[in-house]
Amino acid sequence: MKGKTGDYKLTGTVTQTDVPDDVSLQVPVEIRVPGGKPVVKLVRTAEEPVEFTVPVANQGAKAVLDP
């Protein structure tokens, strides 16, 4: 099923462990959608888990860390 960007949303959570509480990094998360080009979203980590949401056009989108 195809649609306009934003018809579907991919939501994920990035959690960092085994680092001091004051460490915050930008982590590249590659969003892969069937039939589309991969898109990289930068997610800033924090001492608590960080949730991100990306609008996507197709079902079946996947998020890949450290592509």
SEFISE-378672 format. One record per residue (C-alpha): residue number from 1; x, y, z. Coordinates in nm, 4 decimals. Layout:
REM SEFISE-378672
     n          X          Y          Z
   NUM          X          Y          Z
...
END
This chain:
REM SEFISE-378672
     n          X          Y          Z
     1     0.0000     0.0000     0.0000
     2     0.1484     0.3330    -0.1019
     3     0.0512     0.6783     0.0072
     4     0.1790     1.0270     0.0650
     5     0.4610     1.0866     0.3100
     6     0.2959     1.1156     0.6473
     7     0.0231     0.8578     0.5825
     8     0.2161     0.6256     0.8157
     9     0.4569     0.6864     1.1029
    10     0.7591     0.4906     1.2175
    11     0.8277     0.5297     1.5891
    12     1.1343     0.4027     1.7712
    13     1.3355     0.4495     2.0880
    14     1.7113     0.4957     2.1271
    15     1.8569     0.4011     2.4645
    16     2.2198     0.4469     2.5648
    17     2.3790     0.2421     2.8414
    18     2.7122     0.2123     3.0191
    19     2.8041     0.5804     2.9739
    20     2.8104     0.8746     3.2173
    21     2.4770     1.0588     3.2560
    22     2.6130     1.3764     3.0933
    23     2.7010     1.2013     2.7631
    24     2.4771     1.3002     2.4726
    25     2.5448     1.1999     2.1125
    26     2.3774     1.2409     1.7750
    27     2.3095     0.8903     1.6472
    28     2.2340     0.8335     1.2773
    29     1.9198     0.6237     1.2334
    30     1.8606     0.5067     0.8770
    31     1.4937     0.4774     0.7824
    32     1.4307     0.2153     0.5136
    33     1.0959     0.2010     0.3359
    34     1.0150    -0.0661     0.0764
    35     1.0397     0.0886    -0.2705
    36     1.1951     0.4114    -0.1421
    37     1.5373     0.5622    -0.0840
    38     1.6824     0.5354     0.2688
    39     1.6654     0.8521     0.4786
    40     1.8953     0.9284     0.7729
    41     1.7515     1.0963     1.0813
    42     1.9851     1.2168     1.3562
    43     1.8573     1.1359     1.7042
    44     2.0202     1.3028     2.0069
    45     2.0667     1.0616     2.2958
    46     2.0159     1.1519     2.6601
    47     2.0433     0.9810     2.9973
    48     1.6819     0.8637     2.9513
    49     1.5552     0.6744     2.6429
    50     1.4685     0.9070     2.3516
    51     1.1674     0.8372     2.1308
    52     1.1581     0.9492     1.7667
    53     0.8826     0.9511     1.5043
    54     0.9317     0.9760     1.1281
    55     0.6503     1.0150     0.8742
    56     0.6764     0.7509     0.5987
    57     0.4784     0.6775     0.2813
    58     0.4624     0.2953     0.2982
    59     0.3980     0.0221     0.5486
    60     0.6934    -0.1976     0.6398
    61     0.9411     0.0810     0.7227
    62     1.2419    -0.0195     0.9332
    63     1.4908     0.1777     1.1398
    64     1.8571     0.0734     1.1333
    65     2.1185     0.2014     1.3769
    66     2.4776     0.2392     1.2599
    67     2.3999     0.1685     0.8921
END
